[in-house]
Amino acid sequence: MDSMEAVQATNDDASECKRCAVDLNYWTDKYIHFFVRHYERKAPEINRGYFARYSGMNSVIKSFLQRVGTKSQIVNLGCGFDTMYWRFKDNNISLASIIDVDFPAVTAKKCFSIKRNKVLLDSLHSKDGEISFSGTDLHSYNYHIIGVDLRNINDLEYKLLQSGIDYNLPTLFISECVLVYNESMHSQRLLLWISSKFSEALFSNYEQINMSDRFGEVMAKNLRERGCTLAGLEACKNLDTQKQRYLNTGWSGARVWDMMQIYMSIPISERQRIESIEFLDEQELLVQLLQHYAIAVAWKGDVFKDIDIT
């Protein structure tokens, strides 16, 4: 398995973790089981970590929509098997466009799952007109899946234009453990391209931090042994390096929170609910895990400048 195949395989791991947490009732997702059939039960600290990740990214999305409404776009970079489109539809949220982006090998699997599941397919058809599939891409009225390597900006731009991207609409870019697998020059070029094209944009990135300490070194070693080279670790040293990457690539500003801050900002009743799902023997392990991930948000345009997700 080469390094890019190993990176693509991280989607399967993350999707299985989400399915496990959903099945245990950490949060609700009626659609993940269409994409993930089998999984092994995960450790309690992993499930709580994924709950914190889901809560934090959900806070970003809610804040984005509160500020700009549904005449807006979301581009999910490294989308994997994310089910946002269907979850939004259940809540009567209809955006101008949701565009899922990932490696062609991943989007091909996602398109195949959609084609063979009537529930997923029918929701695309209803009042949205016709949908078109290729081997790796899907285009419907306001939902698109495109297979592209994010290191190739020309291909990305071409496929986004095929999806009807509107550079003048407020746009949220979501990235979860994506940039860290690319060399810094590729991530910088991507961030610079987005900041130069969109006048009102929000970029939300979930990724590792504090990777220079012993815990971080073990995390990186475990991933390397699975064939995943963390080529973008330079930006993952601490909160400041995560923030600086945006200030260096044309963004107006940025804020970063580690996942411990995010976790503690979750309403106490909700934390008590999920903490009662499973007994956690070693709290310290969860704390260490949460201190080694962060959510960063960067913005273009004044509408997002005081954003706070805690």
TORNUZA-946428 format. One record per residue (C-alpha): residue in one letter; x, y, z. Coordinates in pm, whole numbers, m for minus. Layout:
BEGIN
rest: A&xx: X&yy: Y&zz: Z
...
END
This chain:
BEGIN
rest: M&xx: 0&yy: 0&zz: 0
rest: D&xx: 150&yy: 337&zz: m100
rest: S&xx: 116&yy: 645&zz: 121
rest: M&xx: m187&yy: 787&zz: m65
rest: E&xx: m371&yy: 454&zz: m46
rest: A&xx: m298&yy: 448&zz: 326
rest: V&xx: m436&yy: 802&zz: 360
rest: Q&xx: m751&yy: 700&zz: 171
rest: A&xx: m788&yy: 406&zz: 410
rest: T&xx: m811&yy: 650&zz: 703
rest: N&xx: m1161&yy: 730&zz: 573
rest: D&xx: m1266&yy: 374&zz: 651
rest: D&xx: m1124&yy: 400&zz: 1004
rest: A&xx: m1292&yy: 735&zz: 1072
rest: S&xx: m1624&yy: 618&zz: 926
rest: E&xx: m1620&yy: 304&zz: 1141
rest: C&xx: m1552&yy: 518&zz: 1449
rest: K&xx: m1848&yy: 741&zz: 1363
rest: R&xx: m2076&yy: 440&zz: 1307
rest: C&xx: m1972&yy: 295&zz: 1642
rest: A&xx: m2041&yy: 622&zz: 1828
rest: V&xx: m2374&yy: 668&zz: 1650
rest: D&xx: m2484&yy: 313&zz: 1733
rest: L&xx: m2405&yy: 380&zz: 2099
rest: N&xx: m2623&yy: 696&zz: 2080
rest: Y&xx: m2352&yy: 959&zz: 2119
rest: W&xx: m2530&yy: 1148&zz: 1840
rest: T&xx: m2790&yy: 1073&zz: 1573
rest: D&xx: m2709&yy: 989&zz: 1212
rest: K&xx: m2971&yy: 782&zz: 1028
rest: Y&xx: m2754&yy: 746&zz: 719
rest: I&xx: m2404&yy: 638&zz: 825
rest: H&xx: m2506&yy: 270&zz: 822
rest: F&xx: m2564&yy: 289&zz: 446
rest: F&xx: m2192&yy: 357&zz: 401
rest: V&xx: m2043&yy: 154&zz: 688
rest: R&xx: m2164&yy: m204&zz: 716
rest: H&xx: m1916&yy: m356&zz: 962
rest: Y&xx: m1699&yy: m223&zz: 1242
rest: E&xx: m1531&yy: m324&zz: 1564
rest: R&xx: m1639&yy: m152&zz: 1884
rest: K&xx: m1405&yy: 133&zz: 1973
rest: A&xx: m1261&yy: 229&zz: 2312
rest: P&xx: m1465&yy: 477&zz: 2521
rest: E&xx: m1203&yy: 754&zz: 2488
rest: I&xx: m1219&yy: 720&zz: 2108
rest: N&xx: m1598&yy: 747&zz: 2110
rest: R&xx: m1589&yy: 1054&zz: 2333
rest: G&xx: m1318&yy: 1207&zz: 2117
rest: Y&xx: m1532&yy: 1162&zz: 1807
rest: F&xx: m1828&yy: 1311&zz: 1991
rest: A&xx: m1618&yy: 1620&zz: 2071
rest: R&xx: m1510&yy: 1639&zz: 1706
rest: Y&xx: m1871&yy: 1612&zz: 1586
rest: S&xx: m1989&yy: 1873&zz: 1837
rest: G&xx: m1712&yy: 2118&zz: 1751
rest: M&xx: m1757&yy: 2097&zz: 1375
rest: N&xx: m2134&yy: 2116&zz: 1420
rest: S&xx: m2087&yy: 2441&zz: 1615
rest: V&xx: m1888&yy: 2584&zz: 1323
rest: I&xx: m2162&yy: 2489&zz: 1075
rest: K&xx: m2437&yy: 2636&zz: 1296
rest: S&xx: m2245&yy: 2959&zz: 1344
rest: F&xx: m2183&yy: 2984&zz: 969
rest: L&xx: m2552&yy: 2938&zz: 885
rest: Q&xx: m2666&yy: 3178&zz: 1159
rest: R&xx: m2451&yy: 3449&zz: 1003
rest: V&xx: m2515&yy: 3401&zz: 632
rest: G&xx: m2827&yy: 3186&zz: 601
rest: T&xx: m2889&yy: 2918&zz: 341
rest: K&xx: m2795&yy: 3127&zz: 36
rest: S&xx: m2450&yy: 2985&zz: 84
rest: Q&xx: m2228&yy: 2689&zz: 1
rest: I&xx: m2040&yy: 2421&zz: 192
rest: V&xx: m1739&yy: 2246&zz: 39
rest: N&xx: m1631&yy: 1940&zz: 238
rest: L&xx: m1265&yy: 1866&zz: 157
rest: G&xx: m1179&yy: 1504&zz: 230
rest: C&xx: m1549&yy: 1435&zz: 287
rest: G&xx: m1519&yy: 1058&zz: 317
rest: F&xx: m1861&yy: 909&zz: 388
rest: D&xx: m2001&yy: 1221&zz: 553
rest: T&xx: m2383&yy: 1232&zz: 546
rest: M&xx: m2436&yy: 1607&zz: 592
rest: Y&xx: m2658&yy: 1651&zz: 285
rest: W&xx: m2918&yy: 1399&zz: 410
rest: R&xx: m2902&yy: 1522&zz: 771
rest: F&xx: m2961&yy: 1878&zz: 649
rest: K&xx: m3252&yy: 1762&zz: 437
rest: D&xx: m3416&yy: 1599&zz: 741
rest: N&xx: m3397&yy: 1938&zz: 913
rest: N&xx: m3531&yy: 2129&zz: 612
rest: I&xx: m3199&yy: 2300&zz: 551
rest: S&xx: m3145&yy: 2356&zz: 179
rest: L&xx: m2827&yy: 2534&zz: 78
rest: A&xx: m2739&yy: 2671&zz: m264
rest: S&xx: m2489&yy: 2387&zz: m282
rest: I&xx: m2310&yy: 2119&zz: m82
rest: I&xx: m2002&yy: 1982&zz: m257
rest: D&xx: m1824&yy: 1673&zz: m124
rest: V&xx: m1462&yy: 1635&zz: m234
rest: D&xx: m1226&yy: 1340&zz: m186
rest: F&xx: m987&yy: 1110&zz: m370
rest: P&xx: m1159&yy: 944&zz: m669
rest: A&xx: m1119&yy: 601&zz: m505
rest: V&xx: m1320&yy: 726&zz: m204
rest: T&xx: m1588&yy: 914&zz: m399
rest: A&xx: m1637&yy: 609&zz: m624
rest: K&xx: m1732&yy: 405&zz: m316
rest: K&xx: m1961&yy: 683&zz: m194
rest: C&xx: m2136&yy: 712&zz: m532
rest: F&xx: m2178&yy: 333&zz: m548
rest: S&xx: m2341&yy: 326&zz: m203
rest: I&xx: m2581&yy: 604&zz: m302
rest: K&xx: m2678&yy: 433&zz: m627
rest: R&xx: m2763&yy: 106&zz: m455
rest: N&xx: m2962&yy: 254&zz: m163
rest: K&xx: m3313&yy: 372&zz: m246
rest: V&xx: m3338&yy: 595&zz: 63
rest: L&xx: m3028&yy: 792&zz: m35
rest: L&xx: m3111&yy: 804&zz: m403
rest: D&xx: m3476&yy: 901&zz: m369
rest: S&xx: m3393&yy: 1197&zz: m148
rest: L&xx: m3175&yy: 1332&zz: m427
rest: H&xx: m3454&yy: 1294&zz: m682
rest: S&xx: m3732&yy: 1461&zz: m488
rest: K&xx: m3800&yy: 1804&zz: m645
rest: D&xx: m3430&yy: 1837&zz: m723
rest: G&xx: m3452&yy: 1733&zz: m1086
rest: E&xx: m3234&yy: 1470&zz: m1248
rest: I&xx: m2905&yy: 1348&zz: m1110
rest: S&xx: m2603&yy: 1235&zz: m1307
rest: F&xx: m2335&yy: 985&zz: m1206
rest: S&xx: m1995&yy: 911&zz: m1344
rest: G&xx: m1765&yy: 651&zz: m1189
rest: T&xx: m1641&yy: 896&zz: m925
rest: D&xx: m1872&yy: 1200&zz: m942
rest: L&xx: m2235&yy: 1285&zz: m873
rest: H&xx: m2422&yy: 1599&zz: m973
rest: S&xx: m2773&yy: 1690&zz: m864
rest: Y&xx: m2963&yy: 2012&zz: m810
rest: N&xx: m2772&yy: 2126&zz: m503
rest: Y&xx: m2556&yy: 1829&zz: m403
rest: H&xx: m2237&yy: 1723&zz: m574
rest: I&xx: m1963&yy: 1468&zz: m516
rest: I&xx: m1634&yy: 1515&zz: m700
rest: G&xx: m1328&yy: 1293&zz: m703
rest: V&xx: m1007&yy: 1493&zz: m712
rest: D&xx: m660&yy: 1505&zz: m556
rest: L&xx: m646&yy: 1829&zz: m355
rest: R&xx: m281&yy: 1871&zz: m450
rest: N&xx: m395&yy: 1947&zz: m805
rest: I&xx: m557&yy: 2291&zz: m786
rest: N&xx: m636&yy: 2303&zz: m1159
rest: D&xx: m838&yy: 1981&zz: m1137
rest: L&xx: m1010&yy: 2102&zz: m820
rest: E&xx: m1107&yy: 2433&zz: m978
rest: Y&xx: m1237&yy: 2262&zz: m1293
rest: K&xx: m1451&yy: 2016&zz: m1098
rest: L&xx: m1585&yy: 2283&zz: m863
rest: L&xx: m1692&yy: 2484&zz: m1168
rest: Q&xx: m1864&yy: 2171&zz: m1303
rest: S&xx: m2052&yy: 2165&zz: m971
rest: G&xx: m2172&yy: 2521&zz: m1017
rest: I&xx: m1955&yy: 2680&zz: m749
rest: D&xx: m2033&yy: 3049&zz: m702
rest: Y&xx: m1731&yy: 3250&zz: m588
rest: N&xx: m1961&yy: 3532&zz: m477
rest: L&xx: m2161&yy: 3328&zz: m226
rest: P&xx: m2049&yy: 3287&zz: 138
rest: T&xx: m1873&yy: 2951&zz: 148
rest: L&xx: m1770&yy: 2722&zz: 433
rest: F&xx: m1479&yy: 2489&zz: 368
rest: I&xx: m1457&yy: 2188&zz: 599
rest: S&xx: m1135&yy: 1991&zz: 640
rest: E&xx: m1095&yy: 1709&zz: 893
rest: C&xx: m750&yy: 1546&zz: 916
rest: V&xx: m677&yy: 1627&zz: 552
rest: L&xx: m407&yy: 1895&zz: 530
rest: V&xx: m172&yy: 1708&zz: 763
rest: Y&xx: m124&yy: 1436&zz: 499
rest: N&xx: m8&yy: 1685&zz: 236
rest: E&xx: 330&yy: 1855&zz: 214
rest: S&xx: 314&yy: 2212&zz: 343
rest: M&xx: 357&yy: 2365&zz: m2
rest: H&xx: 44&yy: 2186&zz: m127
rest: S&xx: m167&yy: 2294&zz: 173
rest: Q&xx: m39&yy: 2651&zz: 143
rest: R&xx: m126&yy: 2660&zz: m226
rest: L&xx: m478&yy: 2530&zz: m153
rest: L&xx: m540&yy: 2781&zz: 126
rest: L&xx: m402&yy: 3065&zz: m85
rest: W&xx: m620&yy: 2969&zz: m381
rest: I&xx: m935&yy: 2966&zz: m164
rest: S&xx: m854&yy: 3298&zz: 6
rest: S&xx: m790&yy: 3463&zz: m332
rest: K&xx: m1107&yy: 3330&zz: m498
rest: F&xx: m1371&yy: 3385&zz: m228
rest: S&xx: m1446&yy: 3723&zz: m73
rest: E&xx: m1662&yy: 3574&zz: 204
rest: A&xx: m1531&yy: 3240&zz: 324
rest: L&xx: m1483&yy: 3040&zz: 640
rest: F&xx: m1231&yy: 2755&zz: 662
rest: S&xx: m1273&yy: 2505&zz: 945
rest: N&xx: m995&yy: 2254&zz: 1006
rest: Y&xx: m988&yy: 1967&zz: 1256
rest: E&xx: m635&yy: 1836&zz: 1297
rest: Q&xx: m353&yy: 1731&zz: 1527
rest: I&xx: m155&yy: 1970&zz: 1750
rest: N&xx: 126&yy: 1937&zz: 2007
rest: M&xx: 284&yy: 1669&zz: 1793
rest: S&xx: 635&yy: 1741&zz: 1924
rest: D&xx: 577&yy: 1590&zz: 2270
rest: R&xx: 598&yy: 1222&zz: 2361
rest: F&xx: 226&yy: 1152&zz: 2313
rest: G&xx: 233&yy: 1323&zz: 1973
rest: E&xx: 543&yy: 1132&zz: 1866
rest: V&xx: 373&yy: 800&zz: 1948
rest: M&xx: 64&yy: 907&zz: 1750
rest: A&xx: 278&yy: 994&zz: 1448
rest: K&xx: 475&yy: 669&zz: 1479
rest: N&xx: 155&yy: 461&zz: 1484
rest: L&xx: 32&yy: 633&zz: 1169
rest: R&xx: 367&yy: 590&zz: 994
rest: E&xx: 358&yy: 218&zz: 1069
rest: R&xx: 26&yy: 205&zz: 884
rest: G&xx: 186&yy: 380&zz: 586
rest: C&xx: 51&yy: 730&zz: 660
rest: T&xx: 326&yy: 988&zz: 641
rest: L&xx: 225&yy: 1309&zz: 814
rest: A&xx: 391&yy: 1535&zz: 559
rest: G&xx: 223&yy: 1848&zz: 698
rest: L&xx: 329&yy: 1816&zz: 1063
rest: E&xx: 505&yy: 2153&zz: 1048
rest: A&xx: 171&yy: 2327&zz: 1106
rest: C&xx: 76&yy: 2090&zz: 1391
rest: K&xx: 334&yy: 2193&zz: 1650
rest: N&xx: 91&yy: 2402&zz: 1854
rest: L&xx: m210&yy: 2633&zz: 1838
rest: D&xx: 2&yy: 2922&zz: 1708
rest: T&xx: 141&yy: 2728&zz: 1413
rest: Q&xx: m210&yy: 2616&zz: 1322
rest: K&xx: m324&yy: 2979&zz: 1329
rest: Q&xx: m23&yy: 3116&zz: 1142
rest: R&xx: m75&yy: 2896&zz: 837
rest: Y&xx: m387&yy: 3102&zz: 750
rest: L&xx: m232&yy: 3441&zz: 822
rest: N&xx: 47&yy: 3344&zz: 581
rest: T&xx: m193&yy: 3251&zz: 300
rest: G&xx: m414&yy: 3558&zz: 264
rest: W&xx: m684&yy: 3495&zz: 523
rest: S&xx: m815&yy: 3794&zz: 721
rest: G&xx: m783&yy: 3621&zz: 1058
rest: A&xx: m798&yy: 3291&zz: 1244
rest: R&xx: m880&yy: 3138&zz: 1583
rest: V&xx: m790&yy: 2797&zz: 1724
rest: W&xx: m920&yy: 2588&zz: 2015
rest: D&xx: m786&yy: 2257&zz: 2136
rest: M&xx: m1042&yy: 1982&zz: 2171
rest: M&xx: m1028&yy: 1993&zz: 2551
rest: Q&xx: m1163&yy: 2350&zz: 2530
rest: I&xx: m1429&yy: 2234&zz: 2284
rest: Y&xx: m1525&yy: 1938&zz: 2504
rest: M&xx: m1557&yy: 2151&zz: 2818
rest: S&xx: m1773&yy: 2405&zz: 2630
rest: I&xx: m2037&yy: 2140&zz: 2553
rest: P&xx: m2340&yy: 2202&zz: 2781
rest: I&xx: m2296&yy: 2004&zz: 3101
rest: S&xx: m2625&yy: 1817&zz: 3060
rest: E&xx: m2508&yy: 1689&zz: 2721
rest: R&xx: m2167&yy: 1593&zz: 2858
rest: Q&xx: m2330&yy: 1406&zz: 3144
rest: R&xx: m2553&yy: 1224&zz: 2896
rest: I&xx: m2266&yy: 1097&zz: 2680
rest: E&xx: m2040&yy: 1025&zz: 2979
rest: S&xx: m2308&yy: 791&zz: 3113
rest: I&xx: m2304&yy: 582&zz: 2793
rest: E&xx: m1976&yy: 407&zz: 2873
rest: F&xx: m1751&yy: 382&zz: 3175
rest: L&xx: m1413&yy: 542&zz: 3111
rest: D&xx: m1144&yy: 386&zz: 3326
rest: E&xx: m862&yy: 630&zz: 3253
rest: Q&xx: m973&yy: 993&zz: 3226
rest: E&xx: m613&yy: 1101&zz: 3167
rest: L&xx: m602&yy: 920&zz: 2834
rest: L&xx: m905&yy: 1115&zz: 2710
rest: V&xx: m751&yy: 1443&zz: 2828
rest: Q&xx: m425&yy: 1366&zz: 2646
rest: L&xx: m613&yy: 1274&zz: 2332
rest: L&xx: m821&yy: 1594&zz: 2336
rest: Q&xx: m511&yy: 1806&zz: 2397
rest: H&xx: m356&yy: 1671&zz: 2078
rest: Y&xx: m633&yy: 1779&zz: 1841
rest: A&xx: m774&yy: 2122&zz: 1763
rest: I&xx: m1031&yy: 2303&zz: 1553
rest: A&xx: m909&yy: 2610&zz: 1368
rest: V&xx: m1131&yy: 2857&zz: 1185
rest: A&xx: m1002&yy: 3116&zz: 940
rest: W&xx: m1210&yy: 3380&zz: 767
rest: K&xx: m1230&yy: 3615&zz: 473
rest: G&xx: m1480&yy: 3897&zz: 514
rest: D&xx: m1602&yy: 4081&zz: 822
rest: V&xx: m1911&yy: 3864&zz: 874
rest: F&xx: m1703&yy: 3588&zz: 1035
rest: K&xx: m1436&yy: 3783&zz: 1219
rest: D&xx: m1564&yy: 3741&zz: 1577
rest: I&xx: m1665&yy: 3376&zz: 1540
rest: D&xx: m1650&yy: 3170&zz: 1860
rest: I&xx: m1745&yy: 2802&zz: 1882
rest: T&xx: m1694&yy: 2757&zz: 2257
END
